């Protein structure tokens, strides 16, 4: 029997009047999602309850800040996940280890007065992806070390992703091998958890063999095919057997999600929208055991109605990342335009050069975008700045870019923002300023712009206040 969870305040999460950890609340959201009745016409009069959770897959400080503020406003659980490329034991492209990222996140949360009981930290695509150009054994050893580091750092939600081929693997891995390697990753997580305090929340797992490429598609193409029911059942059977082989039956009971393809994806300049009619069979095929729901990746840029339909159709965990840093980039570029229009004729003011510094950084190190952006030099230049794939998110930490962003914010913080230009470049933020709900300050505008994306996800999950 499942116990009902309720929250009387942000600091008082309870099951039957007993305080609980955030991981238990995530399990309760999965239970609610499984129990809901699918409705083609949502009843706006029914009691409000959280039926899904969005997962912020970003390590960008401004995105994390916006996520904390949105969750505070909604009194909701906040799930933040770092990917194996962003954060790993060697630093990743953010330069942070799991321990450092966790410490930074908890510090930001504490500064925002965000309760620990509402925050859950996860690892996305934990597997061999960052080391896929190396032999499989080396890559798997690194992946196990990464999972171990994440668990010891306090990560609760662990996405076991062994779907990527390594240097000595066939181009397409057999599903049996994917399941076997995922079980080895799980064993590393369980071993690490036993080294933690007995009061530590147990690890919760997400599995799957049909995992989209991190960061969106690299080539234009057709909409992805929806996972078939037969494939779902086979994946569950193979993973169950692999877990049993490693004596991981207790961990199998804590598998809360399986990554499936609902037919959504995005690329350089394309978005494949959710079509619930194509996902109907999958939606109706939730397994009895383990007690899980579906996790949907690459949900970025979907419409609010599509996100809400996905939650209703048992895609209870919605992953979003590039759309959030895309919104951050929009806000920075808009503020840069305001700065140039307002200050260009003034003496003694050094205007920032964010966009040129940004493009120069991407040209100096094309590793993060070269395989994603194609066409002529002009088409690639456009994509570097504006692509849905948002490969520019890898370059925000570049020292030259950071220097120019600092100059931009200093220039715009020195005097009141010119509201006609805010209306020109950031009309939603202008409207919020006019109603008195937003301070006319550059960092507040950036946060509000990112939160406009998060509000669509909060509404879809049933938590928007």
Kinemage of the C-alpha trace (Angstrom):
@kinemage 1
@onewidth
@group {chain A} dominant
@subgroup {mainchain}
@vectorlist {calphas} color= white
{ca unk a 1} P 0.000 0.000 0.000
{ca unk a 2} L 1.233 3.497 -0.892
{ca unk a 3} L 0.974 6.215 1.692
{ca unk a 4} L -0.271 9.687 0.800
{ca unk a 5} L 2.211 12.508 0.887
{ca unk a 6} L 1.335 16.054 1.742
{ca unk a 7} L 3.247 19.260 2.321
{ca unk a 8} L 1.912 21.874 4.690
{ca unk a 9} L 4.875 24.203 4.160
{ca unk a 10} L 8.116 24.319 2.238
{ca unk a 11} L 9.990 22.940 5.233
{ca unk a 12} L 7.486 20.248 6.217
{ca unk a 13} L 7.299 17.382 3.750
{ca unk a 14} L 5.478 14.461 5.306
{ca unk a 15} L 4.009 11.032 4.766
{ca unk a 16} L 1.288 10.367 7.338
{ca unk a 17} L 2.746 13.183 9.472
{ca unk a 18} L 6.307 11.822 9.316
{ca unk a 19} L 9.028 14.045 7.737
{ca unk a 20} L 10.434 12.532 4.528
{ca unk a 21} L 13.311 13.157 2.157
{ca unk a 22} L 12.974 14.592 -1.345
{ca unk a 23} L 13.584 11.203 -2.960
{ca unk a 24} L 10.461 9.810 -1.305
{ca unk a 25} L 8.469 12.707 -2.656
{ca unk a 26} L 9.763 11.937 -6.153
{ca unk a 27} L 8.541 8.358 -5.725
{ca unk a 28} L 5.166 9.705 -4.609
{ca unk a 29} L 4.923 11.846 -7.757
{ca unk a 30} L 5.551 8.711 -9.821
{ca unk a 31} L 2.769 6.931 -7.901
{ca unk a 32} L 0.341 9.770 -8.549
{ca unk a 33} L 1.212 9.875 -12.219
{ca unk a 34} L 0.608 6.162 -12.607
{ca unk a 35} L -2.740 6.437 -10.811
{ca unk a 36} L -4.103 9.339 -12.857
{ca unk a 37} L -6.642 8.884 -15.589
{ca unk a 38} L -5.595 10.140 -18.972
{ca unk a 39} L -7.846 12.958 -20.149
{ca unk a 40} L -7.994 14.519 -23.590
{ca unk a 41} L -9.742 17.485 -22.006
{ca unk a 42} L -8.185 18.484 -18.703
{ca unk a 43} L -10.510 19.312 -15.833
{ca unk a 44} L -9.396 22.670 -14.555
{ca unk a 45} L -11.691 22.334 -11.531
{ca unk a 46} L -10.128 19.199 -10.057
{ca unk a 47} L -7.948 19.445 -6.989
{ca unk a 48} L -4.447 20.555 -7.889
{ca unk a 49} L -1.750 17.955 -7.361
{ca unk a 50} L 1.701 17.331 -8.735
{ca unk a 51} L 1.584 14.619 -11.385
{ca unk a 52} L 4.991 15.134 -12.947
{ca unk a 53} L 8.395 16.649 -12.359
{ca unk a 54} L 10.659 18.607 -14.652
{ca unk a 55} L 14.365 17.955 -14.437
{ca unk a 56} L 16.737 20.856 -15.012
{ca unk a 57} L 19.744 19.410 -16.824
{ca unk a 58} L 22.111 22.333 -16.581
{ca unk a 59} L 25.006 23.459 -14.448
{ca unk a 60} L 24.693 27.127 -15.432
{ca unk a 61} L 24.421 29.307 -12.296
{ca unk a 62} L 21.743 31.587 -13.783
{ca unk a 63} L 19.630 28.590 -14.791
{ca unk a 64} L 19.981 27.056 -11.335
{ca unk a 65} L 19.068 30.382 -9.729
{ca unk a 66} L 15.952 30.647 -11.913
{ca unk a 67} L 15.013 27.059 -11.067
{ca unk a 68} L 15.308 27.705 -7.345
{ca unk a 69} L 13.171 30.833 -7.565
{ca unk a 70} L 10.510 29.072 -9.651
{ca unk a 71} L 10.323 26.123 -7.266
{ca unk a 72} L 10.116 28.480 -4.285
{ca unk a 73} L 7.235 30.332 -5.921
{ca unk a 74} L 5.450 27.050 -6.665
{ca unk a 75} L 6.320 25.344 -3.356
{ca unk a 76} L 7.477 22.371 -5.411
{ca unk a 77} L 10.203 19.773 -5.513
{ca unk a 78} L 13.237 20.883 -7.504
{ca unk a 79} L 15.169 18.277 -9.473
{ca unk a 80} L 18.524 19.369 -10.886
{ca unk a 81} L 20.766 16.992 -12.818
{ca unk a 82} L 24.308 17.346 -14.078
{ca unk a 83} L 25.329 15.364 -17.144
{ca unk a 84} L 28.438 13.229 -17.394
{ca unk a 85} L 29.929 15.779 -19.795
{ca unk a 86} L 29.180 18.798 -17.632
{ca unk a 87} L 30.409 17.381 -14.323
{ca unk a 88} L 32.641 14.367 -13.752
{ca unk a 89} L 35.616 13.220 -11.697
{ca unk a 90} L 37.950 14.993 -14.158
{ca unk a 91} L 36.006 18.257 -14.064
{ca unk a 92} L 33.891 18.021 -17.215
{ca unk a 93} L 33.400 21.117 -19.341
{ca unk a 94} L 32.304 23.124 -16.264
{ca unk a 95} L 35.514 22.288 -14.403
{ca unk a 96} L 33.547 20.787 -11.506
{ca unk a 97} L 33.618 17.365 -9.880
{ca unk a 98} L 30.348 15.906 -8.509
{ca unk a 99} L 31.393 16.887 -4.982
{ca unk a 100} L 32.104 20.458 -6.060
{ca unk a 101} L 28.873 20.742 -8.045
{ca unk a 102} L 26.822 19.399 -5.145
{ca unk a 103} L 28.499 21.791 -2.708
{ca unk a 104} L 27.915 24.722 -5.065
{ca unk a 105} L 24.268 23.787 -5.574
{ca unk a 106} L 23.591 23.455 -1.854
{ca unk a 107} L 25.338 26.782 -1.216
{ca unk a 108} L 23.167 28.551 -3.814
{ca unk a 109} L 20.063 26.873 -2.372
{ca unk a 110} L 20.972 27.948 1.152
{ca unk a 111} L 21.513 31.541 0.004
{ca unk a 112} L 18.066 31.459 -1.609
{ca unk a 113} L 16.511 30.025 1.592
{ca unk a 114} L 15.490 26.955 -0.367
{ca unk a 115} L 14.787 23.978 1.928
{ca unk a 116} L 17.021 20.935 1.544
{ca unk a 117} L 13.993 18.673 1.870
{ca unk a 118} L 12.670 20.029 -1.439
{ca unk a 119} L 15.884 19.617 -3.440
{ca unk a 120} L 16.965 16.462 -5.225
{ca unk a 121} L 20.235 16.134 -7.130
{ca unk a 122} L 20.592 13.734 -10.022
{ca unk a 123} L 23.119 12.505 -12.557
{ca unk a 124} L 22.072 12.441 -16.212
{ca unk a 125} L 23.603 10.122 -18.827
{ca unk a 126} L 25.951 8.625 -16.239
{ca unk a 127} L 27.970 6.232 -18.341
{ca unk a 128} L 30.754 6.061 -20.866
{ca unk a 129} L 29.679 8.987 -23.078
{ca unk a 130} L 32.575 11.364 -22.168
{ca unk a 131} L 35.075 8.538 -22.818
{ca unk a 132} L 33.413 6.939 -25.858
{ca unk a 133} L 36.560 7.406 -27.967
{ca unk a 134} L 38.483 5.065 -25.627
{ca unk a 135} L 38.397 1.246 -25.289
{ca unk a 136} L 35.246 0.026 -23.575
{ca unk a 137} L 36.899 -1.284 -20.424
{ca unk a 138} L 38.639 2.027 -19.756
{ca unk a 139} L 35.438 3.931 -20.493
{ca unk a 140} L 33.389 1.633 -18.238
{ca unk a 141} L 35.904 1.935 -15.395
{ca unk a 142} L 35.690 5.731 -15.679
{ca unk a 143} L 31.897 5.536 -15.784
{ca unk a 144} L 31.793 3.417 -12.616
{ca unk a 145} L 34.116 5.892 -10.902
{ca unk a 146} L 31.794 8.719 -11.966
{ca unk a 147} L 28.692 6.981 -10.594
{ca unk a 148} L 30.523 6.309 -7.353
{ca unk a 149} L 31.594 9.960 -7.078
{ca unk a 150} L 28.033 11.143 -7.692
{ca unk a 151} L 26.530 8.898 -5.021
{ca unk a 152} L 29.180 9.871 -2.482
{ca unk a 153} L 28.468 13.536 -3.277
{ca unk a 154} L 24.811 13.057 -2.377
{ca unk a 155} L 23.203 12.505 -5.767
{ca unk a 156} L 19.928 10.596 -5.338
{ca unk a 157} L 18.533 10.117 -8.865
{ca unk a 158} L 20.923 8.139 -11.038
{ca unk a 159} L 20.390 7.710 -14.789
{ca unk a 160} L 22.333 4.582 -15.777
{ca unk a 161} L 23.234 5.172 -19.433
{ca unk a 162} L 25.372 2.450 -20.981
{ca unk a 163} L 23.920 2.866 -24.465
{ca unk a 164} L 26.914 4.557 -26.076
{ca unk a 165} L 29.415 2.567 -28.172
{ca unk a 166} L 33.098 2.922 -27.310
{ca unk a 167} L 36.196 2.714 -29.504
{ca unk a 168} L 36.317 -1.099 -29.640
{ca unk a 169} L 32.529 -1.655 -29.712
{ca unk a 170} L 30.255 -2.312 -32.655
{ca unk a 171} L 28.470 0.789 -33.951
{ca unk a 172} L 25.223 -0.387 -32.343
{ca unk a 173} L 25.506 -2.131 -28.989
{ca unk a 174} L 23.432 -5.270 -28.355
{ca unk a 175} L 20.736 -4.593 -25.787
{ca unk a 176} L 22.026 -7.422 -23.594
{ca unk a 177} L 25.402 -5.663 -23.352
{ca unk a 178} L 23.755 -2.308 -22.585
{ca unk a 179} L 21.784 -3.914 -19.760
{ca unk a 180} L 24.864 -5.729 -18.425
{ca unk a 181} L 26.953 -2.552 -18.327
{ca unk a 182} L 24.105 -0.602 -16.715
{ca unk a 183} L 23.932 -3.244 -13.980
{ca unk a 184} L 27.660 -2.820 -13.367
{ca unk a 185} L 27.108 0.929 -13.007
{ca unk a 186} L 24.269 0.249 -10.583
{ca unk a 187} L 26.479 -2.070 -8.549
{ca unk a 188} L 29.051 0.735 -8.265
{ca unk a 189} L 26.305 3.081 -7.041
{ca unk a 190} L 24.996 0.616 -4.468
{ca unk a 191} L 28.506 -0.065 -3.167
{ca unk a 192} L 29.155 3.659 -2.812
{ca unk a 193} L 25.857 4.206 -1.012
{ca unk a 194} L 26.780 1.647 1.644
{ca unk a 195} L 29.748 3.863 2.519
{ca unk a 196} L 27.451 6.787 3.306
{ca unk a 197} L 25.499 7.465 6.475
{ca unk a 198} L 22.700 5.008 7.202
{ca unk a 199} L 20.328 7.997 7.180
{ca unk a 200} L 21.193 8.841 3.567
{ca unk a 201} L 18.347 8.575 1.081
{ca unk a 202} L 18.641 5.446 -1.097
{ca unk a 203} L 19.559 5.840 -4.753
{ca unk a 204} L 16.722 5.929 -7.273
{ca unk a 205} L 17.453 4.663 -10.767
{ca unk a 206} L 16.456 5.402 -14.334
{ca unk a 207} L 17.254 2.794 -16.980
{ca unk a 208} L 16.780 2.324 -20.711
{ca unk a 209} L 18.473 1.265 -23.929
{ca unk a 210} L 16.740 3.697 -26.308
{ca unk a 211} L 18.410 6.847 -25.045
{ca unk a 212} L 18.581 9.983 -27.255
{ca unk a 213} L 21.943 11.540 -27.976
{ca unk a 214} L 22.768 14.116 -25.267
{ca unk a 215} L 22.176 17.632 -26.562
{ca unk a 216} L 19.873 16.884 -29.491
{ca unk a 217} L 20.377 15.541 -32.989
{ca unk a 218} L 23.575 16.162 -34.939
{ca unk a 219} L 21.944 15.826 -38.378
{ca unk a 220} L 18.581 16.953 -39.803
{ca unk a 221} L 16.145 14.101 -40.367
{ca unk a 222} L 12.731 12.624 -39.807
{ca unk a 223} L 10.859 12.657 -36.489
{ca unk a 224} L 12.111 9.894 -34.187
{ca unk a 225} L 10.014 6.746 -33.980
{ca unk a 226} L 8.067 6.236 -30.760
{ca unk a 227} L 9.299 3.342 -28.619
{ca unk a 228} L 7.252 0.229 -29.312
{ca unk a 229} L 5.591 -1.757 -26.559
{ca unk a 230} L 7.541 -4.869 -27.570
{ca unk a 231} L 10.806 -2.961 -27.245
{ca unk a 232} L 9.747 -1.638 -23.833
{ca unk a 233} L 8.982 -5.146 -22.547
{ca unk a 234} L 12.223 -6.568 -23.929
{ca unk a 235} L 14.263 -3.772 -22.349
{ca unk a 236} L 12.672 -4.374 -18.963
{ca unk a 237} L 13.264 -8.125 -19.198
{ca unk a 238} L 16.933 -7.671 -20.117
{ca unk a 239} L 17.601 -5.118 -17.410
{ca unk a 240} L 15.778 -7.189 -14.799
{ca unk a 241} L 17.930 -10.210 -15.682
{ca unk a 242} L 21.117 -8.130 -15.627
{ca unk a 243} L 20.266 -6.680 -12.214
{ca unk a 244} L 19.476 -10.161 -10.873
{ca unk a 245} L 22.813 -11.443 -12.149
{ca unk a 246} L 24.567 -8.763 -10.088
{ca unk a 247} L 22.386 -9.457 -6.992
{ca unk a 248} L 20.691 -6.090 -7.286
{ca unk a 249} L 17.087 -7.046 -6.553
{ca unk a 250} L 16.752 -4.307 -3.902
{ca unk a 251} L 18.033 -1.730 -6.381
{ca unk a 252} L 15.587 -3.017 -9.031
{ca unk a 253} L 12.739 -2.113 -6.695
{ca unk a 254} L 14.058 1.459 -6.719
{ca unk a 255} L 13.970 1.853 -10.511
{ca unk a 256} L 11.558 4.776 -10.867
{ca unk a 257} L 11.892 5.526 -14.565
{ca unk a 258} L 12.736 4.165 -17.965
{ca unk a 259} L 13.927 6.379 -20.800
{ca unk a 260} L 11.728 5.888 -23.848
{ca unk a 261} L 11.257 7.853 -27.053
{ca unk a 262} L 7.886 9.664 -27.112
{ca unk a 263} L 8.604 11.014 -30.599
{ca unk a 264} L 10.070 14.380 -29.567
{ca unk a 265} L 13.436 15.799 -30.496
{ca unk a 266} L 15.133 18.986 -31.630
{ca unk a 267} L 18.108 19.812 -33.797
{ca unk a 268} L 19.928 22.769 -35.258
{ca unk a 269} L 16.831 24.476 -36.683
{ca unk a 270} L 14.061 21.904 -36.248
{ca unk a 271} L 11.650 20.785 -33.518
{ca unk a 272} L 9.728 17.515 -33.671
{ca unk a 273} L 6.512 18.042 -31.742
{ca unk a 274} L 4.755 15.532 -29.511
{ca unk a 275} L 1.898 13.625 -31.158
{ca unk a 276} L -0.009 11.805 -28.431
{ca unk a 277} L -1.889 9.637 -30.945
{ca unk a 278} L 1.411 8.022 -31.932
{ca unk a 279} L 2.366 7.441 -28.282
{ca unk a 280} L -1.009 5.993 -27.210
{ca unk a 281} L 0.097 2.345 -27.158
{ca unk a 282} L 3.227 3.168 -25.174
{ca unk a 283} L 1.258 5.330 -22.763
{ca unk a 284} L -1.087 2.425 -22.045
{ca unk a 285} L 1.724 -0.083 -21.501
{ca unk a 286} L 3.132 0.923 -18.113
{ca unk a 287} L 4.546 -2.207 -16.430
{ca unk a 288} L 3.264 -3.402 -13.074
{ca unk a 289} L 6.818 -3.883 -11.830
{ca unk a 290} L 9.029 -2.081 -11.240
{ca unk a 291} L 6.742 0.734 -10.151
{ca unk a 292} L 8.007 3.269 -12.647
{ca unk a 293} L 6.924 5.940 -15.114
{ca unk a 294} L 8.475 7.145 -18.337
{ca unk a 295} L 11.319 9.646 -18.548
{ca unk a 296} L 11.287 11.844 -21.652
{ca unk a 297} L 14.493 13.451 -22.876
{ca unk a 298} L 14.845 16.312 -25.370
{ca unk a 299} L 11.497 17.869 -24.412
{ca unk a 300} L 13.031 21.324 -24.980
{ca unk a 301} L 10.956 23.740 -27.095
{ca unk a 302} L 7.735 21.694 -26.890
{ca unk a 303} L 4.533 23.723 -26.543
{ca unk a 304} L 2.810 24.052 -23.156
{ca unk a 305} L -0.070 21.839 -24.336
{ca unk a 306} L 2.351 19.173 -25.568
{ca unk a 307} L 4.186 19.132 -22.221
{ca unk a 308} L 0.899 18.785 -20.339
{ca unk a 309} L -0.210 15.936 -22.605
{ca unk a 310} L 3.086 14.132 -22.049
{ca unk a 311} L 2.634 14.242 -18.278
{ca unk a 312} L -0.925 12.947 -18.667
{ca unk a 313} L 0.402 10.151 -20.881
{ca unk a 314} L 2.753 8.960 -18.098
{ca unk a 315} L 5.920 10.715 -19.231
{ca unk a 316} L 6.215 11.845 -15.635
{ca unk a 317} L 9.819 13.086 -15.798
{ca unk a 318} L 10.447 15.820 -18.363
{ca unk a 319} L 14.097 16.614 -19.011
{ca unk a 320} L 14.971 20.158 -20.105
{ca unk a 321} L 18.336 21.815 -20.536
{ca unk a 322} L 19.259 23.525 -23.809
{ca unk a 323} L 15.973 25.477 -23.886
{ca unk a 324} L 16.971 27.071 -20.576
{ca unk a 325} L 20.435 28.165 -21.664
{ca unk a 326} L 18.829 29.223 -24.976
{ca unk a 327} L 16.602 31.561 -22.938
{ca unk a 328} L 19.656 32.799 -21.029
{ca unk a 329} L 21.389 33.539 -24.337
{ca unk a 330} L 18.290 35.376 -25.591
{ca unk a 331} L 18.301 37.579 -22.497
{ca unk a 332} L 22.037 38.335 -22.709
{ca unk a 333} L 21.839 39.208 -26.404
{ca unk a 334} L 18.781 41.403 -25.763
{ca unk a 335} L 20.542 43.252 -22.950
{ca unk a 336} L 23.558 43.699 -25.219
{ca unk a 337} L 21.306 45.288 -27.853
{ca unk a 338} L 19.814 47.599 -25.201
{ca unk a 339} L 23.307 48.571 -24.057
{ca unk a 340} L 24.517 49.365 -27.572
{ca unk a 341} L 21.405 51.350 -28.500
{ca unk a 342} L 21.466 53.350 -25.279
{ca unk a 343} L 25.182 53.953 -24.698
{ca unk a 344} L 26.784 53.880 -28.155
{ca unk a 345} L 26.846 57.684 -28.492
{ca unk a 346} L 28.050 58.359 -24.934
{ca unk a 347} L 31.654 59.249 -24.263
{ca unk a 348} L 33.661 57.425 -21.644
{ca unk a 349} L 31.604 54.236 -21.738
{ca unk a 350} L 33.270 51.034 -22.911
{ca unk a 351} L 30.559 48.973 -24.506
{ca unk a 352} L 30.688 45.239 -23.970
{ca unk a 353} L 31.389 42.961 -26.906
{ca unk a 354} L 29.601 39.848 -25.728
{ca unk a 355} L 28.627 38.498 -29.135
{ca unk a 356} L 32.038 38.912 -30.741
{ca unk a 357} L 33.792 37.419 -27.698
{ca unk a 358} L 31.336 34.554 -27.787
{ca unk a 359} L 31.912 33.737 -31.439
{ca unk a 360} L 35.671 34.063 -31.048
{ca unk a 361} L 35.599 31.556 -28.181
{ca unk a 362} L 33.609 29.091 -30.286
{ca unk a 363} L 35.997 29.454 -33.221
{ca unk a 364} L 39.040 28.940 -30.988
{ca unk a 365} L 37.634 25.645 -29.749
{ca unk a 366} L 35.105 24.173 -32.208
{ca unk a 367} L 34.994 20.742 -30.541
{ca unk a 368} L 31.580 21.300 -28.947
{ca unk a 369} L 29.734 22.445 -32.096
{ca unk a 370} L 31.570 21.318 -35.241
{ca unk a 371} L 29.681 18.021 -35.653
{ca unk a 372} L 26.320 19.715 -35.023
{ca unk a 373} L 26.427 22.697 -37.378
{ca unk a 374} L 26.717 22.244 -41.136
{ca unk a 375} L 26.439 24.278 -44.320
{ca unk a 376} L 28.242 27.419 -45.451
{ca unk a 377} L 30.377 29.620 -43.213
{ca unk a 378} L 27.476 32.068 -42.941
{ca unk a 379} L 25.053 29.299 -41.960
{ca unk a 380} L 27.476 28.031 -39.333
{ca unk a 381} L 27.961 31.563 -37.985
{ca unk a 382} L 24.208 31.920 -37.588
{ca unk a 383} L 23.915 28.498 -35.918
{ca unk a 384} L 26.681 29.258 -33.442
{ca unk a 385} L 24.576 32.104 -32.082
{ca unk a 386} L 20.964 31.009 -32.566
{ca unk a 387} L 20.662 27.244 -33.085
{ca unk a 388} L 18.093 25.281 -31.070
{ca unk a 389} L 20.923 22.866 -30.313
{ca unk a 390} L 22.417 25.704 -28.278
{ca unk a 391} L 25.958 24.403 -28.480
{ca unk a 392} L 27.071 27.859 -27.350
{ca unk a 393} L 26.149 26.788 -23.804
{ca unk a 394} L 29.571 25.142 -23.585
{ca unk a 395} L 31.289 28.537 -23.875
{ca unk a 396} L 29.674 30.679 -21.193
{ca unk a 397} L 32.546 29.920 -18.808
{ca unk a 398} L 35.204 31.151 -21.257
{ca unk a 399} L 37.167 33.915 -19.449
{ca unk a 400} L 36.853 36.399 -22.330
{ca unk a 401} L 33.094 35.817 -22.536
{ca unk a 402} L 32.731 36.186 -18.773
{ca unk a 403} L 34.668 39.460 -18.876
{ca unk a 404} L 32.326 40.912 -21.500
{ca unk a 405} L 29.195 39.749 -19.659
{ca unk a 406} L 30.554 41.439 -16.528
{ca unk a 407} L 31.071 44.656 -18.501
{ca unk a 408} L 27.534 44.434 -19.892
{ca unk a 409} L 25.955 44.022 -16.461
{ca unk a 410} L 28.055 46.831 -14.959
{ca unk a 411} L 27.013 49.203 -17.731
{ca unk a 412} L 23.325 48.415 -17.372
{ca unk a 413} L 23.364 48.447 -13.561
{ca unk a 414} L 24.790 51.962 -13.320
{ca unk a 415} L 21.545 53.750 -14.122
{ca unk a 416} L 17.842 52.913 -14.568
{ca unk a 417} L 17.141 50.705 -17.558
{ca unk a 418} L 15.552 52.555 -20.498
{ca unk a 419} L 12.069 51.036 -20.489
{ca unk a 420} L 11.286 51.779 -24.166
{ca unk a 421} L 14.276 49.620 -25.107
{ca unk a 422} L 13.233 46.921 -22.624
{ca unk a 423} L 9.857 46.953 -24.393
{ca unk a 424} L 11.638 46.653 -27.743
{ca unk a 425} L 13.897 43.717 -26.888
{ca unk a 426} L 12.298 41.992 -23.876
{ca unk a 427} L 8.552 42.652 -24.131
{ca unk a 428} L 7.499 40.001 -21.601
{ca unk a 429} L 9.845 41.427 -19.020
{ca unk a 430} L 8.635 44.946 -19.865
{ca unk a 431} L 5.054 43.878 -19.139
{ca unk a 432} L 6.114 42.414 -15.793
{ca unk a 433} L 7.952 45.629 -14.898
{ca unk a 434} L 4.869 47.680 -15.721
{ca unk a 435} L 2.694 45.579 -13.413
{ca unk a 436} L 5.222 45.908 -10.587
{ca unk a 437} L 6.036 42.187 -10.427
{ca unk a 438} L 9.598 42.564 -11.732
{ca unk a 439} L 12.434 44.883 -10.751
{ca unk a 440} L 13.928 46.789 -13.719
{ca unk a 441} L 17.377 45.357 -13.068
{ca unk a 442} L 19.388 43.275 -15.598
{ca unk a 443} L 19.864 40.146 -13.496
{ca unk a 444} L 16.169 40.132 -12.623
{ca unk a 445} L 15.302 40.333 -16.317
{ca unk a 446} L 17.574 37.374 -17.079
{ca unk a 447} L 15.994 35.301 -14.306
{ca unk a 448} L 12.472 36.187 -15.430
{ca unk a 449} L 13.258 35.224 -19.022
{ca unk a 450} L 14.543 31.789 -18.005
{ca unk a 451} L 11.584 31.295 -15.684
{ca unk a 452} L 9.218 31.890 -18.597
{ca unk a 453} L 10.375 28.491 -19.907
{ca unk a 454} L 10.176 26.865 -16.487
{ca unk a 455} L 6.633 28.117 -15.956
{ca unk a 456} L 5.456 26.028 -18.932
{ca unk a 457} L 7.002 22.951 -17.312
{ca unk a 458} L 5.595 23.798 -13.886
{ca unk a 459} L 2.130 24.154 -15.378
{ca unk a 460} L 2.430 20.832 -17.206
{ca unk a 461} L 3.478 19.089 -13.981
{ca unk a 462} L 0.627 20.632 -11.985
{ca unk a 463} L 2.626 22.885 -9.657
{ca unk a 464} L 2.425 26.362 -11.160
{ca unk a 465} L 1.050 28.819 -8.596
